[in-house]
């Protein structure tokens, strides 16, 4: 039997024909910023949720798109248990803490595994970027999945992204994947706004900083690839507790030392784009 021909994306067809792929903006948004790392478990979702809330705190209209189809985190971290409404053509984002949100986790039971092949993932991503009624957003923050696969390619090749922030922990095993992610974005022409050193240290009862995952690796990687080093976020038990409770730390305690770090990031992004 003849083999089935693989489905080609619009970007791939354009590339094969010698044309420059047309990247479509997400309707209803001014700027799209991806929070990414080719490594899993480094705190992308925590960073994405708190950055979105910090941008809201500094006066921006913000959306949050959970692009992790296999492991959505936004429903839990924002405490959302409802399903989005639809008019048959478009989905309405769910608004929580004045943030417009969308996630595959809103459409399925949280414990249901998404046993999908690549084309289904790509279709879901296109639905969330083209068929959600995002309204008058200054920024949409995209919480990307780990890896360098279908989701990253769809966003990079077909959707107008204004920048990506790379999140990593300092240890070498994480940075190996991060370097692959940086090279992927560079190859696909996505601007990297900078690197974040997450879970960089914790402060003990004795007041000393303990860098249990190593020291300086993220900054060294930023220097190696000539990217901006945006700063460190320490380990703090309140970050995990507030995320698990569905009200991230920037929303639950905006005066916390960690919240102030996110507010600095938000002000920098706002001044860059607005």
C-alpha positions in Angstrom: 0.0 0.0 0.0 1.3 3.5 -0.8 2.4 5.5 2.2 0.2 8.5 3.3 1.8 11.8 2.5 2.5 13.9 5.7 0.2 16.9 6.2 2.1 20.1 5.4 1.6 23.3 7.4 1.0 26.6 5.6 4.5 27.6 6.7 6.1 24.5 5.2 4.2 24.9 1.9 5.4 28.5 1.8 9.0 27.5 2.4 8.9 24.8 -0.3 7.5 27.3 -2.8 10.3 29.8 -1.9 7.8 32.3 -0.4 8.3 33.9 3.0 5.8 32.4 5.4 3.0 34.8 6.6 2.9 34.9 10.4 -0.6 35.7 11.6 -1.0 37.7 14.8 -3.4 36.5 17.5 -6.6 38.5 16.9 -7.5 40.8 19.8 -3.9 41.1 21.0 -1.1 43.6 20.4 1.9 41.6 21.6 2.5 37.9 22.0 5.2 36.7 24.4 6.1 33.0 24.9 7.5 31.6 28.1 9.6 28.7 27.1 12.3 26.2 27.9 13.1 23.0 26.2 13.4 21.5 29.6 10.4 20.5 31.7 10.0 21.2 35.4 11.9 24.4 35.5 8.9 26.6 36.5 7.6 27.9 33.2 3.9 27.9 34.3 4.7 29.5 37.6 6.6 32.2 35.7 3.9 32.7 33.1 1.1 33.0 35.6 2.9 35.4 37.8 4.2 37.5 34.9 0.7 37.8 33.5 -0.6 39.0 36.9 2.3 41.4 37.3 1.6 42.9 33.9 -2.0 43.4 35.0 -0.7 45.0 38.2 1.2 47.6 36.2 -1.9 48.5 34.2 -1.8 46.2 31.1 -4.7 44.2 29.7 -3.4 40.6 29.7 -4.3 37.2 28.3 -2.8 33.8 29.3 -2.7 31.0 26.8 -1.8 27.5 28.1 -0.2 25.9 25.1 0.9 22.7 27.0 -1.7 20.3 25.5 -0.3 17.2 27.3 0.3 18.8 30.7 -1.9 21.9 31.2 -1.2 23.8 34.5 -3.2 27.0 34.3 -6.6 25.4 35.5 -4.9 24.3 38.7 -2.8 27.4 39.2 -5.7 29.8 38.6 -8.3 27.7 40.3 -10.5 27.4 37.3 -13.0 24.6 37.1 -15.5 25.9 34.5 -15.8 25.3 30.8 -15.5 28.1 28.3 -18.7 29.3 26.5 -19.0 29.1 22.8 -21.2 30.6 20.1 -20.5 27.7 17.8 -17.8 29.7 16.0 -15.5 31.0 18.8 -14.6 30.1 22.4 -14.9 32.8 25.1 -11.8 33.0 27.3 -12.5 32.5 31.0 -11.6 35.6 33.0 -10.0 35.1 36.4 -8.1 37.8 38.3 -8.9 40.1 35.4 -6.8 37.9 33.1 -8.4 36.3 30.0 -7.4 32.6 30.1 -7.6 29.6 27.8 -6.3 26.0 28.3 -7.1 22.5 27.0 -7.6 21.8 30.6 -10.8 23.8 30.6 -12.3 21.4 28.0 -11.3 18.1 29.6 -11.2 16.5 33.0 -7.9 17.5 34.7 -6.9 13.8 35.1 -7.7 12.8 31.6 -4.5 12.2 29.5 -4.4 13.8 26.1 -3.3 10.8 24.0 -2.9 12.8 20.8 -0.6 12.7 17.8 1.1 15.8 16.4 -1.6 17.0 13.9 -4.3 17.0 16.7 -2.0 19.1 18.9 -1.4 21.5 16.0 -5.2 21.8 15.4 -5.8 22.6 19.1 -3.1 25.3 19.1 -4.7 26.9 16.0 -8.1 26.8 17.7 -6.7 28.7 20.7 -4.9 31.3 18.6 -7.5 31.8 15.9 -10.9 30.8 17.4 -10.8 32.3 20.8 -12.5 35.7 21.3 -9.5 37.5 22.9 -10.6 41.1 23.6 -8.4 44.2 23.5 -5.2 42.7 25.0 -1.9 44.5 25.3 -0.1 41.2 25.9 -0.9 37.6 25.6 1.5 35.4 27.6 1.9 31.9 26.1 2.9 29.1 28.5 4.8 26.8 26.2 5.3 23.0 26.8 8.8 21.5 27.1 10.7 20.3 24.1 11.2 21.5 20.5 8.2 19.9 18.8 4.9 20.6 17.1 3.7 23.3 19.4 6.9 25.3 19.2 7.1 24.9 15.5 3.5 26.0 15.0 4.0 29.1 17.0 7.4 30.0 15.5 6.5 29.4 11.9 2.8 30.5 11.7 2.0 32.8 14.5 3.5 36.3 15.0 5.4 36.2 18.2 7.0 39.3 19.5 9.4 37.6 21.8 10.3 34.6 24.0 11.5 34.5 27.6 13.6 31.4 28.4 13.2 30.0 31.9 15.8 27.6 33.4 17.2 26.3 36.6 20.9 26.6 37.0 22.0 22.9 36.7 23.8 21.7 33.6 21.3 18.9 32.8 18.6 21.6 32.4 20.8 24.0 30.5 21.6 21.3 27.9 18.0 21.4 26.8 17.7 25.1 27.2 20.6 25.6 24.7 18.7 23.5 22.2 15.6 25.7 22.7 17.7 28.9 22.2 19.1 27.5 18.9 15.6 26.5 17.8 14.2 30.0 18.3 17.3 31.6 16.7 16.9 29.3 13.7 13.2 30.0 13.4 13.7 33.8 13.7 11.9 34.3 17.1 13.4 37.1 19.2 14.6 36.0 22.6 14.0 38.7 25.2 16.3 37.1 27.7 16.9 34.3 30.2 15.6 33.8 33.7 17.5 31.9 36.4 14.6 30.3 38.3 14.9 28.5 41.6 18.4 29.9 41.7 18.9 29.7 45.5 17.0 29.7 48.8 17.7 31.7 51.9 18.1 29.6 55.1 17.1 30.5 58.6 20.7 31.7 59.1 20.3 34.3 56.4 22.7 32.6 54.0 21.9 31.9 50.4 22.2 28.2 49.4 22.6 27.6 45.7 21.6 23.9 45.6 21.2 23.6 41.8 24.6 25.3 41.1 25.5 28.8 40.4 25.9 31.1 37.4 24.9 28.5 34.7 22.0 30.5 33.3 24.0 33.8 33.1 26.9 31.9 31.5 24.5 30.4 28.9 23.0 33.9 28.2 26.5 35.3 27.7 27.4 32.3 25.5 24.5 32.9 23.1 24.7 36.7 23.4 21.3 37.0 25.1 20.2 39.3 27.9 20.3 37.8 31.4 17.0 39.1 33.0 17.7 38.0 36.6 17.2 35.4 39.3 14.1 34.2 41.1 14.9 32.4 44.4 13.1 29.3 45.8 10.4 30.2 48.3 7.8 27.9 49.7 5.1 30.5 49.3 5.4 30.3 45.5 4.4 26.6 45.5 1.7 27.0 48.1 -0.1 29.9 46.4 0.1 28.2 43.0 -1.4 25.0 44.4 -4.1 27.0 46.0 -5.1 28.6 42.7 -4.1 32.1 43.6 -0.4 32.8 42.5 1.8 34.8 44.7 1.7 38.1 42.7 -2.1 38.1 43.2 -2.3 36.7 46.7 0.6 38.8 48.1 1.7 41.6 45.8 4.0 43.0 48.4 6.0 39.8 48.8 9.7 39.9 47.8 9.0 37.4 45.0 6.1 39.5 43.7 8.3 42.6 43.6 10.7 40.7 41.3 7.9 39.9 38.9 6.7 43.5 39.0 10.2 44.6 37.9 10.0 42.2 35.0 6.6 43.5 34.1 7.6 47.1 34.2 10.5 46.3 31.9 8.3 44.5 29.4 5.7 47.3 29.5 8.3 50.0 28.9 9.8 48.0 26.0 6.5 47.5 24.1 4.0 50.2 25.2 
